[in-house]
Amino acid sequence: MTRQVPHNRFRTIGSGPGVRLVVALLGLMMLWHPQAVYAQAQQLTLEEALARGLRNSLRLSELDARREAAAAAEASRAASTRPLIALVGGYTRTNHVEEFAIVQPGLPRRVLYPDIPDNYRARVDLQWPIYTGGWADALERAARAEREAAGEDLAAARADLALEITRAFWASITAAETELVVARAVTNMDVHVRDLQSQLQQGFIPPNEVLSAETQRSRQRLLAIEARATRSAAHADLRRLIGLDTPDPIEPVGALDTAAPVDPATGPDGGSFVRPERRALEDRAEAAQARSAAARAARRPQLGVNAGYDYARPNPRIFPRNGDWADSWDISLNGSWTVWDGGRRRADEAEATAAVRAAQARVGDFNRQVTLEITQRRLDVESSRAAVATAADGVRSAVEAHRVVRERFSAGVATSTDVLDAETALLQAELDRTRALANVRIADARLLRALGAPTR
């Protein structure tokens, strides 16, 4: 059978003076706005995205500040067992009093208590708790455990952020590939619709075929709009995670099928990684135990040393009283033992003991959750790899089908609609393979996060 080819209804643009004038004007516009022509998106690899995200994260800055605050609290607890030296000074104005003096015959008048309304005092004071029954040491251990837990919270937040950046990175690449595939499908459909309209004008096909193709083109244009919106949303999410506040465009670049696969058989029992969340819970359980020990230590006696050096006018330790500057010193050993406090100590011990049980229970519950999460992530990795193999088979099948249809079209036994359908199927198969590869990368990152290993 013979197939009639419609004549070309498009006239080739010549090279007359008008065309040269238009080309010159376009060249001037390009020179006038060079940034609109040469502006390119900034290429961003996964390693660069992770580095920028960890460097610019405000959440990590907050947790780092909390870790520094916990370290300062630990230093404060440690300093509570050291001597405290203070400089004390004061001035007191008193009312006038009648002097007390002794008068003896033949002797001068001796004033024992003069009228001195202006009183000055300077003292160097020393306080040193030498025995607290273990109370101060327990609070220092609790503060140290809280500081370590704050550091583990920071490490967990870093791991979570790295996972989120990895997910957003590959989601952006997948969205870009989706937009490209849909745009190619729309372009092919536009060509197909124009061919059908030409055949309709020549009377080769009925009008309903053109209407069906235009409907399909409208659907694909809607898919193109949705793909563009998805890509913009993915890029916006990635910009937020890496802390990019400027409007500069970015272009994530990376190969989906070059990473070494994660062994799904690995686990926390056979590996060297421990989740930072678990270490943080264990540290807080240790802090609760230390606070419980501090509450029990309150039942023991407390001993301390007080000492000081005074330089005053008048000095109350000097008799008889006079208006001269005089120095004096004192040292004392003080002890205290609370024998009854109305049940306060018992309540504090009960509260601390309950906090220890709660922390230990939370550690056990976290272990169960991690076991379930690792199992789920292993299954996700296995299913994602199986999907890649299936998608690869689909690509090979679509390539072969496209080749056969092209040959049949060249022989005149297939229509252009068959060719477009084969091209769309091929593009869809390639898109499915891209999505499957991206799912493998994300599944690998989630498995590494569940195992406590660094995300790559």
SULWO-V914625 format. One record per pair of residues at least 12 apart in sequence whose ideal C-beta (glycine too) atoms are under 10 Angstrom apart, sorted by the first residue. I is the first residue (numbers start at 1). J is the second residue. D is the distance in Angstrom with one decimal. If there is no record, write none. Layout:
BEGIN
I	J	D
I	J	D
END
This chain:
BEGIN
1	411	10.0
1	412	6.3
1	413	8.1
2	412	7.5
3	204	10.0
3	409	9.5
3	411	9.6
3	412	4.5
3	413	9.3
3	415	9.6
4	199	9.3
4	202	8.0
4	204	7.5
6	195	7.9
6	198	4.8
6	199	6.5
6	201	8.3
6	202	5.8
6	204	8.1
7	198	8.9
7	202	9.1
8	198	9.7
9	194	9.5
9	198	6.9
9	201	9.0
10	194	9.8
39	248	9.2
39	249	7.7
40	249	7.9
40	251	8.0
41	235	9.3
41	248	8.0
41	249	3.9
41	250	5.8
41	251	3.8
41	252	9.4
41	253	9.8
42	244	9.0
42	246	9.8
42	248	5.8
42	249	6.7
42	250	5.1
42	251	6.7
42	252	10.0
43	250	7.8
43	251	5.2
43	252	8.0
43	253	5.0
43	254	9.9
44	169	8.0
44	172	9.0
44	238	8.0
44	239	9.8
44	242	7.8
44	244	9.0
44	250	5.1
44	251	6.7
44	252	5.3
44	253	6.9
44	254	9.0
45	169	8.7
45	252	7.8
45	253	6.0
45	254	6.1
46	162	9.9
46	165	7.9
46	166	6.7
46	169	5.2
46	170	8.1
46	173	9.4
46	252	7.7
46	253	8.9
46	254	5.4
46	259	9.4
46	441	8.9
46	445	9.8
46	455	9.6
46	456	8.4
47	254	9.3
47	456	9.0
48	169	9.8
48	242	8.5
48	250	9.9
48	252	9.5
48	253	9.6
49	162	9.6
49	165	5.3
49	166	8.2
49	168	8.1
49	169	5.3
49	172	9.3
49	238	6.9
49	239	10.0
49	241	7.8
49	242	5.3
49	244	9.5
49	250	8.8
49	252	7.1
49	254	9.3
50	158	9.7
50	161	8.5
50	162	5.6
50	165	5.5
50	166	7.4
50	169	8.4
50	241	9.7
50	242	8.4
50	454	9.9
50	455	7.6
50	456	9.1
51	165	9.7
51	242	8.8
52	165	8.7
52	241	9.1
52	242	4.4
52	243	6.4
52	244	7.3
53	158	9.5
53	161	5.9
53	162	7.5
53	164	8.1
53	165	4.6
53	166	9.7
53	168	9.1
53	169	9.5
53	238	8.9
53	240	9.4
53	241	5.2
53	242	4.3
53	243	6.4
53	244	9.3
54	157	9.8
54	158	6.1
54	161	6.5
54	162	7.1
54	165	8.3
54	242	9.1
54	243	9.4
55	242	8.8
55	243	7.4
56	241	9.1
56	242	6.5
56	243	2.6
56	244	7.7
56	245	8.7
57	157	8.0
57	158	8.3
57	161	5.7
57	164	10.0
57	165	9.5
57	241	8.0
57	242	8.7
57	243	6.3
58	243	7.6
59	154	9.7
59	157	6.0
59	158	9.7
59	160	8.9
59	161	7.1
60	154	6.7
60	157	5.8
60	158	6.4
60	160	10.0
60	161	6.8
60	243	10.0
61	154	10.0
62	154	9.5
62	157	8.9
63	150	7.2
63	151	9.0
63	153	5.6
63	154	4.5
63	155	9.3
63	156	8.9
63	157	5.3
63	158	8.8
64	150	8.9
64	151	9.2
64	153	9.9
64	154	5.9
64	157	9.3
65	150	9.7
65	154	9.9
66	146	9.9
66	147	9.8
66	150	5.3
66	151	9.7
66	153	7.4
66	154	8.0
67	146	9.8
67	147	6.9
67	148	9.3
67	149	9.2
67	150	4.1
67	151	5.3
67	152	9.4
67	153	7.6
67	154	5.5
67	155	10.0
68	147	9.2
68	150	8.5
69	146	9.7
69	147	9.0
69	150	7.8
70	143	7.2
70	144	9.0
70	145	9.4
70	146	5.1
70	147	4.0
70	148	8.3
70	149	7.7
70	150	4.2
70	151	8.1
70	153	9.5
71	143	8.9
71	144	9.2
71	146	9.5
71	147	5.0
71	148	9.7
71	150	8.0
71	151	8.8
72	143	9.4
72	147	8.9
73	139	9.7
73	140	9.9
73	142	9.5
73	143	5.0
73	144	9.5
73	146	7.0
73	147	7.3
73	150	9.6
74	139	9.7
74	140	7.0
74	141	9.4
74	142	9.0
74	143	4.0
74	144	5.1
74	145	9.0
74	146	7.5
74	147	4.8
74	148	9.2
74	150	10.0
75	140	9.5
75	143	8.4
75	147	9.3
76	139	9.6
76	140	9.3
76	143	7.5
77	136	7.3
77	137	9.1
77	138	9.4
77	139	5.0
77	140	4.2
77	141	8.6
77	142	7.6
77	143	4.2
77	144	8.0
77	146	9.8
77	147	10.0
78	136	8.8
78	137	9.5
78	139	9.5
78	140	5.2
78	143	7.8
78	144	8.5
79	136	9.9
79	140	9.3
80	129	7.6
80	132	8.6
80	135	9.4
80	136	5.3
80	137	9.9
80	139	7.4
80	140	7.7
80	143	10.0
81	128	8.9
81	129	6.5
81	130	8.9
81	131	10.0
81	132	7.3
81	135	9.8
81	136	4.8
81	137	7.4
81	139	9.7
81	140	7.5
82	128	7.8
82	129	9.0
82	136	9.9
83	126	6.0
83	127	7.0
83	128	4.2
83	129	8.8
83	130	9.4
83	305	8.2
83	307	9.3
84	125	8.2
84	126	7.2
84	127	4.6
84	128	7.1
84	129	8.7
84	304	10.0
84	306	10.0
85	124	6.9
85	125	7.1
85	126	5.5
85	127	8.2
85	128	9.2
85	307	9.5
85	308	9.8
86	123	8.3
86	124	7.7
86	125	4.7
86	126	8.1
86	127	7.8
86	308	9.1
87	122	7.7
87	123	7.6
87	124	6.1
87	125	7.8
88	121	7.6
88	122	7.2
88	123	4.3
88	124	7.7
88	125	5.6
88	308	8.2
88	310	9.0
89	120	8.1
89	121	6.7
89	122	4.8
89	123	7.4
89	311	9.5
89	312	9.8
90	119	8.2
90	120	7.6
90	121	4.9
90	122	8.1
90	123	8.6
90	312	9.1
91	118	7.4
91	119	7.0
91	120	5.6
91	121	7.7
92	117	9.0
92	118	8.0
92	119	4.2
92	120	8.1
92	121	7.5
93	117	5.9
93	118	6.3
93	119	7.4
94	115	9.1
94	116	7.9
94	117	5.1
94	118	8.2
94	119	6.5
95	115	9.3
95	117	6.8
96	115	5.4
96	116	9.5
96	117	5.8
97	113	7.6
97	114	8.8
97	115	5.3
97	116	8.8
97	117	8.4
98	113	8.9
98	115	7.2
99	111	5.4
99	112	8.4
99	113	6.4
99	114	5.3
99	115	5.2
99	116	9.5
99	321	9.7
100	112	5.1
100	113	3.9
100	114	8.2
100	115	9.5
100	320	9.0
100	321	9.0
101	113	8.1
101	114	8.3
101	320	9.7
102	320	9.5
110	320	7.7
111	320	7.2
111	321	8.3
111	322	8.1
112	319	7.9
112	320	4.4
112	321	7.1
112	322	9.6
113	314	9.9
113	319	9.2
113	320	7.0
113	321	5.3
113	322	9.7
114	314	8.0
114	320	8.3
114	321	6.1
114	322	6.5
114	323	6.4
115	321	9.9
115	323	9.4
116	313	8.0
116	314	5.4
116	321	7.2
116	322	8.1
116	323	5.0
118	313	8.1
118	314	9.4
118	323	8.5
119	312	7.4
119	313	7.3
119	314	6.7
119	315	9.9
119	316	8.9
119	323	9.7
120	311	8.8
120	312	6.2
120	313	4.8
120	314	8.7
120	315	9.9
120	325	7.9
121	310	6.8
121	311	7.9
121	312	4.2
121	313	8.1
121	314	9.5
121	315	8.5
121	316	8.9
122	309	8.9
122	310	7.2
122	311	4.8
122	312	6.8
122	313	9.4
122	325	9.4
122	327	9.3
123	308	5.3
123	309	6.7
123	310	4.8
123	311	7.5
123	312	7.9
123	328	9.6
123	329	9.6
123	330	9.7
124	307	8.7
124	308	6.1
124	309	4.6
124	310	8.2
124	311	8.7
124	329	8.9
125	306	7.7
125	307	7.7
125	308	4.6
125	309	8.4
125	310	9.2
125	330	9.8
126	305	7.3
126	306	6.8
126	307	4.2
126	308	6.3
126	309	8.7
126	331	8.3
127	304	6.6
127	305	7.6
127	306	5.6
127	307	8.3
127	308	9.2
127	334	9.5
128	303	9.7
128	304	6.3
128	305	4.5
128	306	7.8
128	307	8.0
129	302	6.9
129	303	7.4
129	304	4.5
129	305	8.1
129	334	9.7
130	302	9.4
130	303	5.4
130	304	6.2
130	305	5.8
130	333	8.5
131	300	8.4
131	301	7.5
131	302	6.8
131	303	4.1
131	304	7.9
131	305	10.0
131	335	8.6
132	294	9.3
132	297	6.9
132	298	9.4
132	300	8.0
132	301	9.4
132	302	5.7
132	303	8.1
132	304	8.6
133	294	9.4
133	296	8.8
133	297	4.4
133	298	7.4
133	299	7.6
133	300	2.9
133	301	6.6
133	302	6.5
133	303	9.0
133	337	9.4
134	293	6.5
134	294	7.6
134	296	8.1
134	297	4.2
134	298	9.7
134	300	7.1
135	293	8.5
135	294	5.2
135	295	8.7
135	296	8.9
135	297	4.0
135	298	6.2
135	299	9.8
135	300	7.7
135	302	7.8
136	294	8.2
136	297	8.5
136	302	9.7
137	290	8.7
137	293	8.4
137	294	8.4
137	297	8.3
138	289	8.9
138	290	4.9
138	291	7.0
138	292	8.2
138	293	4.1
138	294	3.7
138	295	8.4
138	296	8.3
138	297	5.9
138	298	10.0
138	352	9.8
139	287	9.9
139	290	7.1
139	291	7.3
139	293	9.1
139	294	5.1
139	297	9.1
140	290	8.2
140	294	9.4
141	286	7.6
141	287	7.7
141	289	8.5
141	290	4.0
141	291	9.0
141	293	7.8
141	294	8.7
142	284	9.6
142	286	8.1
142	287	4.4
142	288	7.8
142	289	8.3
142	290	3.7
142	291	4.9
142	292	9.2
142	293	8.5
142	294	6.9
142	352	9.7
143	287	7.8
143	290	8.4
143	291	9.8
144	283	8.9
144	286	8.8
144	287	8.2
144	290	8.3
145	280	9.9
145	282	8.8
145	283	4.7
145	284	6.9
145	285	8.3
145	286	4.4
145	287	3.7
145	288	8.5
145	289	8.5
145	290	6.3
145	291	9.4
146	280	9.9
146	283	7.3
146	284	7.1
146	286	9.3
146	287	5.1
146	288	10.0
146	290	9.3
146	291	9.8
147	283	8.5
147	287	9.3
148	279	7.8
148	280	8.0
148	282	9.2
148	283	4.6
148	284	9.2
148	286	8.4
148	287	8.7
149	276	9.7
149	279	7.9
149	280	4.5
149	281	7.9
149	282	8.4
149	283	3.7
149	284	4.9
149	285	9.3
149	286	8.6
149	287	6.9
150	280	8.0
150	283	8.7
150	284	9.8
151	276	8.5
151	279	8.9
151	280	8.3
151	283	8.6
152	274	9.7
152	275	9.0
152	276	4.4
152	277	7.2
152	278	8.4
152	279	4.5
152	280	3.6
152	281	8.5
152	282	8.7
152	283	6.3
152	284	9.2
153	276	7.5
153	277	8.1
153	279	9.7
153	280	5.4
153	283	9.5
153	284	9.8
154	276	8.2
154	280	9.4
155	275	9.4
155	276	3.9
155	277	8.9
155	279	8.1
155	280	8.3
155	452	9.6
156	275	7.5
156	276	4.2
156	277	4.9
156	278	9.3
156	279	8.8
156	280	6.6
156	449	9.8
156	452	9.5
157	276	8.7
157	277	9.9
158	276	8.3
158	454	9.3
158	455	9.4
159	275	8.4
159	276	6.6
159	277	8.9
159	448	8.9
159	449	5.8
159	452	7.8
159	453	9.1
159	454	7.6
159	455	6.6
160	276	9.8
160	277	9.5
160	449	7.6
160	455	9.5
161	241	7.0
161	242	9.7
161	455	9.3
162	241	9.7
162	445	7.9
162	448	9.3
162	449	7.9
162	454	7.6
162	455	4.2
162	456	9.0
163	442	8.8
163	445	5.6
163	446	6.6
163	448	8.3
163	449	4.8
163	450	9.7
163	455	5.6
164	237	8.6
164	238	9.5
164	240	9.6
164	241	5.6
164	445	9.7
164	449	9.9
164	455	9.7
165	237	9.6
165	238	7.3
165	241	4.9
165	242	6.6
165	445	9.4
165	455	8.4
166	241	9.7
166	441	7.3
166	442	6.9
166	444	9.0
166	445	4.4
166	446	8.8
166	448	9.3
166	449	9.0
166	455	5.7
166	456	8.4
167	234	9.9
167	237	8.9
167	238	9.4
167	241	9.0
167	438	9.4
167	441	9.0
167	442	5.4
167	445	7.0
167	446	8.2
167	455	9.9
168	234	6.6
168	235	8.8
168	236	9.4
168	237	4.8
168	238	4.3
168	239	9.0
168	240	8.4
168	241	5.4
168	242	8.6
168	252	8.8
168	442	9.9
169	234	9.1
169	237	9.8
169	238	6.2
169	241	8.7
169	242	9.1
169	252	5.3
169	253	9.8
169	254	7.0
169	438	9.4
169	441	8.7
169	442	9.4
169	445	9.6
170	234	9.4
170	238	9.9
170	252	8.1
170	254	7.6
170	256	7.2
170	434	9.9
170	435	9.7
170	437	8.6
170	438	4.4
170	439	8.4
170	440	9.3
170	441	5.0
170	442	5.7
170	445	8.4
171	230	8.8
171	231	9.5
171	233	9.1
171	234	4.8
171	235	9.5
171	237	7.4
171	238	7.8
171	252	9.2
171	438	7.2
171	442	7.9
172	230	9.7
172	231	7.2
172	232	9.9
172	233	9.4
172	234	4.3
172	235	5.6
172	236	9.5
172	237	7.8
172	238	5.1
172	239	9.5
172	250	8.3
172	251	8.8
172	252	4.6
172	254	9.7
172	438	9.7
173	231	9.8
173	234	8.6
173	238	9.9
173	251	9.4
173	252	5.2
173	253	7.9
173	254	6.2
173	255	9.5
173	256	7.1
173	434	8.0
173	437	9.5
173	438	6.6
173	441	9.2
174	230	9.0
174	231	9.1
174	234	7.8
174	252	9.9
174	256	8.5
174	431	8.7
174	434	6.1
174	435	5.6
174	436	9.9
174	437	8.7
174	438	4.4
174	439	8.7
174	441	9.7
174	442	9.5
175	227	7.1
175	228	9.0
175	229	9.4
175	230	4.9
175	231	4.0
175	232	8.4
175	233	7.9
175	234	4.3
175	235	7.8
175	252	9.6
175	438	9.6
176	227	9.1
176	230	9.7
176	231	5.6
176	234	8.1
176	235	8.6
176	251	7.8
176	252	7.5
176	253	9.8
176	434	9.6
177	227	9.5
177	231	9.3
177	256	9.1
177	430	8.2
177	431	6.4
177	433	9.7
177	434	4.7
177	435	8.1
177	437	9.8
177	438	8.5
178	223	9.0
178	224	9.7
178	226	9.2
178	227	4.9
178	228	9.6
178	230	6.9
178	231	7.3
178	234	9.7
178	431	6.1
178	434	8.0
178	435	7.9
179	223	9.7
179	224	7.3
179	226	9.5
179	227	4.2
179	228	5.8
179	229	9.5
179	230	7.7
179	231	4.9
179	232	9.5
180	227	8.7
180	231	9.5
180	427	9.0
180	430	9.9
180	431	8.9
180	434	9.7
181	223	9.6
181	224	9.8
181	227	8.1
181	424	9.2
181	426	9.8
181	427	4.8
181	428	7.3
181	430	6.9
181	431	4.6
181	432	9.9
181	434	8.3
182	220	6.7
182	221	8.9
182	222	9.7
182	223	5.1
182	224	4.7
182	225	9.2
182	226	8.3
182	227	4.6
182	228	8.6
182	427	8.5
182	428	9.8
182	431	8.6
183	220	9.4
183	223	9.8
183	224	6.0
183	227	7.9
183	228	8.8
184	224	10.0
184	423	8.2
184	424	9.1
184	427	6.0
185	216	9.8
185	217	9.5
185	220	5.5
185	221	9.9
185	223	7.9
185	224	8.1
185	420	8.7
185	423	7.9
185	424	5.5
185	427	6.0
185	428	8.3
185	431	9.7
186	217	7.1
186	219	9.9
186	220	4.9
186	221	5.9
186	222	10.0
186	223	8.1
186	224	5.2
186	227	9.9
187	220	9.7
187	224	9.9
188	217	9.8
188	220	9.1
188	416	9.9
188	419	9.0
188	420	5.6
188	423	5.8
188	424	7.3
188	427	8.6
189	213	7.2
189	214	9.1
189	216	6.4
189	217	4.5
189	218	9.5
189	219	9.2
189	220	5.4
189	221	8.5
189	420	7.0
189	423	9.9
189	424	8.4
190	213	9.9
190	217	6.7
190	220	9.3
190	221	9.3
191	416	8.7
191	420	8.3
192	213	6.0
192	216	8.7
192	217	8.0
192	416	6.1
192	417	7.1
192	419	8.7
192	420	5.0
192	421	9.8
192	423	9.7
193	210	7.2
193	213	5.0
193	214	5.9
193	216	8.6
193	217	5.5
194	213	9.8
195	210	10.0
195	213	9.0
195	415	9.9
195	416	5.8
195	417	9.4
195	420	9.5
196	209	6.0
196	210	4.9
196	211	9.6
196	212	9.0
196	213	5.2
196	214	8.6
196	416	8.1
196	417	8.4
197	210	5.9
197	213	8.8
197	214	9.0
199	416	9.1
205	415	9.7
209	415	10.0
209	417	8.3
212	417	9.5
213	417	7.9
213	420	9.0
216	417	9.9
216	420	9.3
216	424	9.6
220	424	8.8
234	252	8.8
235	249	8.0
235	250	6.5
235	251	8.9
235	252	8.1
238	250	7.1
238	252	6.8
254	438	9.8
254	441	8.5
255	437	9.0
255	441	9.9
256	388	9.4
256	433	8.9
256	434	6.6
256	435	9.4
256	436	8.9
256	437	3.6
256	438	5.8
256	439	9.6
256	440	7.7
256	441	6.1
257	388	8.1
257	392	9.9
257	433	9.0
257	434	9.6
257	436	9.9
257	437	5.3
257	440	8.3
257	441	9.0
258	437	9.8
258	441	9.8
259	437	9.5
259	440	8.3
259	441	6.3
259	444	6.9
259	445	9.6
259	456	7.1
260	444	9.1
260	456	8.6
261	381	7.9
261	385	7.3
261	440	7.6
261	441	10.0
261	443	10.0
261	444	6.8
262	377	9.2
262	378	9.3
262	381	6.4
262	440	9.4
262	443	8.4
262	444	4.5
262	445	8.7
262	446	9.7
262	447	5.3
262	448	6.1
262	451	8.5
262	453	8.4
262	456	8.8
263	378	9.6
263	381	9.1
263	447	9.2
264	374	9.3
264	375	10.0
264	377	7.9
264	378	4.2
264	379	8.2
264	380	8.9
264	381	4.6
264	382	5.9
264	385	8.6
264	443	9.1
264	444	9.1
264	447	6.7
265	378	7.7
266	374	9.0
266	378	8.8
266	447	8.4
266	448	9.4
266	451	6.4
266	453	8.4
267	370	9.8
267	371	8.8
267	374	6.0
267	375	9.3
267	378	8.4
267	450	9.4
267	451	6.9
268	367	9.1
268	370	7.0
268	371	8.4
268	374	7.0
268	450	8.7
268	451	6.1
268	452	6.6
268	453	9.7
269	371	9.8
269	374	10.0
270	451	10.0
271	451	6.2
271	452	7.8
271	453	7.2
272	452	9.1
272	453	8.8
273	448	8.6
273	450	10.0
273	451	5.5
273	452	3.7
273	453	4.7
273	454	8.3
274	370	9.9
274	451	9.4
274	452	5.4
275	366	7.9
275	367	9.4
275	370	6.1
275	373	9.5
275	374	9.9
275	449	8.7
275	450	8.0
275	451	8.0
275	452	4.2
275	453	9.8
276	452	7.1
277	363	9.9
277	366	6.5
277	369	9.6
277	370	8.4
277	452	8.7
278	363	6.9
278	366	5.7
278	367	7.1
278	370	7.1
278	452	7.9
279	363	10.0
279	452	9.2
280	363	9.8
280	366	9.6
281	359	6.8
281	360	9.0
281	362	5.6
281	363	4.7
281	364	9.5
281	365	9.2
281	366	5.8
281	367	9.4
282	359	8.4
282	360	9.2
282	362	9.9
282	363	6.0
282	366	9.5
283	359	9.4
284	355	9.1
284	358	9.7
284	359	5.4
284	362	8.2
284	363	8.8
285	355	8.9
285	356	6.7
285	357	9.5
285	358	8.8
285	359	3.6
285	360	5.5
285	361	9.4
285	362	7.8
285	363	5.9
286	356	9.3
286	359	8.4
287	355	8.9
287	356	9.5
287	359	8.0
288	351	9.9
288	352	6.7
288	353	8.8
288	354	9.0
288	355	4.3
288	356	4.5
288	357	8.7
288	358	7.7
288	359	4.7
288	360	8.4
289	352	8.2
289	353	9.3
289	355	8.9
289	356	5.3
289	359	8.2
289	360	9.1
290	352	9.0
290	356	9.6
291	348	8.8
291	349	9.9
291	351	8.8
291	352	4.9
291	353	9.8
291	355	7.0
291	356	8.4
292	348	8.9
292	349	6.8
292	350	9.6
292	351	8.8
292	352	3.6
292	353	5.6
292	354	9.3
292	355	7.3
292	356	5.5
293	349	9.7
293	352	8.1
293	356	9.9
294	348	8.6
294	349	9.7
294	352	7.6
295	344	9.8
295	345	6.8
295	346	9.0
295	347	9.0
295	348	4.2
295	349	4.5
295	350	8.7
295	351	7.6
295	352	4.6
295	353	8.3
296	345	8.3
296	348	8.9
296	349	5.9
296	352	8.2
296	353	9.4
297	345	9.7
298	338	7.2
298	341	8.2
298	344	8.4
298	345	5.0
298	348	7.0
298	349	8.4
299	337	8.8
299	338	7.6
299	339	9.4
299	341	9.3
299	345	6.0
299	346	9.3
299	349	8.8
300	337	7.8
300	338	9.5
301	335	5.8
301	336	6.7
301	337	4.0
301	338	8.7
301	339	10.0
302	334	8.6
302	335	6.8
302	336	5.0
302	337	7.3
302	338	8.6
303	333	7.0
303	334	7.3
303	335	4.9
303	336	8.2
303	337	9.6
304	332	9.0
304	333	7.7
304	334	5.3
304	335	7.7
304	336	8.3
305	331	7.2
305	332	7.3
305	333	5.8
305	334	7.6
306	330	7.9
306	331	7.2
306	332	4.9
306	333	8.0
306	334	6.1
307	329	7.4
307	330	6.7
307	331	4.1
307	332	7.3
307	333	9.8
308	328	8.9
308	329	6.6
308	330	5.6
308	331	7.9
308	332	9.2
309	327	6.9
309	328	7.7
309	329	4.7
309	330	8.3
309	331	9.8
310	326	8.6
310	327	6.5
310	328	4.9
310	329	6.9
310	330	7.7
311	325	6.5
311	326	7.5
311	327	4.7
311	328	8.1
311	329	9.8
312	325	7.3
312	326	6.9
312	327	8.1
312	328	7.9
313	325	4.5
313	326	7.2
314	326	7.4
315	327	7.2
315	328	5.7
316	328	8.7
317	329	9.4
317	330	8.3
369	450	9.9
370	450	6.8
370	451	8.9
370	452	8.5
371	450	9.6
372	450	9.6
373	446	8.7
373	447	9.3
373	449	8.9
373	450	4.7
373	451	9.5
374	447	7.5
374	450	4.8
374	451	6.5
374	452	9.7
375	450	9.1
376	446	8.9
376	447	9.3
376	450	8.1
377	443	6.9
377	444	9.0
377	445	9.5
377	446	5.1
377	447	4.1
377	448	8.7
377	449	8.0
377	450	4.6
377	451	8.1
378	443	9.3
378	447	6.6
378	450	8.6
378	451	9.7
379	443	9.3
379	447	9.9
380	439	8.2
380	440	9.4
380	442	8.7
380	443	4.4
380	444	9.3
380	446	6.7
380	447	7.3
380	450	9.8
381	439	9.6
381	440	7.3
381	442	9.9
381	443	4.6
381	444	6.3
381	446	8.3
381	447	5.4
382	443	8.8
383	439	8.7
383	440	9.8
383	443	8.1
384	436	6.8
384	437	8.8
384	438	9.2
384	439	4.6
384	440	4.4
384	441	8.8
384	442	8.0
384	443	4.4
384	444	8.2
384	447	10.0
385	436	8.7
385	437	10.0
385	439	9.4
385	440	6.0
385	443	8.3
385	444	9.5
386	436	9.0
386	440	10.0
387	432	8.3
387	433	9.1
387	435	8.4
387	436	4.4
387	437	9.2
387	439	6.6
387	440	7.9
387	443	9.8
388	432	9.7
388	433	7.1
388	435	9.7
388	436	4.5
388	437	6.0
388	438	10.0
388	439	8.1
388	440	5.8
389	433	10.0
389	436	8.6
390	432	8.4
390	433	9.1
390	436	7.5
391	429	7.0
391	430	8.7
391	431	9.1
391	432	4.7
391	433	3.9
391	434	8.3
391	435	7.8
391	436	4.3
391	437	8.0
391	439	9.8
392	429	9.1
392	432	9.7
392	433	6.2
392	436	8.3
392	437	9.6
393	429	9.1
393	433	9.6
394	425	8.8
394	426	9.5
394	428	8.5
394	429	4.3
394	430	9.0
394	432	6.1
394	433	7.2
394	436	9.5
395	426	7.6
395	428	9.8
395	429	4.6
395	430	5.9
395	431	9.9
395	432	8.0
395	433	5.4
395	434	10.0
396	429	8.6
397	425	8.8
397	426	9.4
397	429	7.4
398	422	7.5
398	423	9.1
398	424	9.4
398	425	5.0
398	426	4.2
398	427	8.4
398	428	7.7
398	429	3.9
398	430	7.8
398	432	9.5
398	433	9.9
399	422	9.6
399	425	9.9
399	426	6.3
399	429	8.0
399	430	9.2
400	422	9.9
400	426	9.8
401	418	9.8
401	421	9.3
401	422	5.5
401	425	6.6
401	426	7.6
401	429	9.4
402	419	8.1
402	421	9.6
402	422	4.3
402	423	6.4
402	424	9.8
402	425	7.4
402	426	4.8
402	427	9.7
402	429	9.5
403	422	8.7
403	426	9.7
404	418	9.8
404	422	8.1
405	418	5.2
405	419	5.5
405	420	9.4
405	421	7.8
405	422	4.1
405	423	8.6
405	425	9.4
405	426	9.8
406	418	9.5
406	419	6.5
406	422	7.5
406	423	9.1
408	422	9.7
409	422	9.0
441	456	9.6
444	456	8.0
END
